[in-house]
Amino acid sequence: MKDFDPGLYFITDSTGCTEEEFLFRVEQALKGGATLLQLREKDKSTREYIRLAEKVHAVAKRYRVPLIIDDRVDVALAIDAEGVHVGAADMPVSTARRLMGDDKIVGATAKTVPRAKEAYEQGADYLGVGAIYPTTTKVKTVLTSTDTLRDICHAVPIPVGAIGGLNKDNIDILAGIPIAGICVVSAIMKAKDPEAAAAELKARAQELGLC
């Protein structure tokens, strides 16, 4: 039985961090209340990705937070992660679902209603929709309007999370949209105090009814 809470979905970025600092920041985010964790590594070799994923998974298990691997089904399977997330240019959701099996979490990126419906029909458990604001991550982004976000929420029966440049000071724009949570990278990863940043962001999101 899949059990996950997408309320505060923390996506990692190890750029500029030593491994020790990176793992510390991940743990601080979980201490602060992150409910779902995605390990995103665009530039590591498969061996490096697996090695880091094993360490991150060990931390996540201590906090009973599911670990989602970005893009790489092979890495997710290698470490028995709780799930995988596939973007628009990655493996089809249907293929990821077949490889991961029915008991694992499969997430997908969607920027349009047709794409959202397709991902749901192919077996996605949740959707990440954005970018709501421009981001500072290395991932290429195309902005998504809040109207589109709202339409996607109404179009599919699975949880939808908003992503892209979100922080505690700008998520008010999402108030009234029936999302299941918010997805953040820099707001926690680059914070001086990741634990406090996660806690403040979660509190604000709950105050606005966003998670």
Beta strands, then each sheet from edge to edge (+ up, - down):
strand 1: 8-11
strand 2: 36-39
strand 3: 67-70
strand 4: 83-86
strand 5: 105-109
strand 6: 126-130
strand 7: 160-163
strand 8: 181-184
sheet 1: 1+ 2+ 3+ 4+ 5+ 6+ 7+ 8+ 1+
end
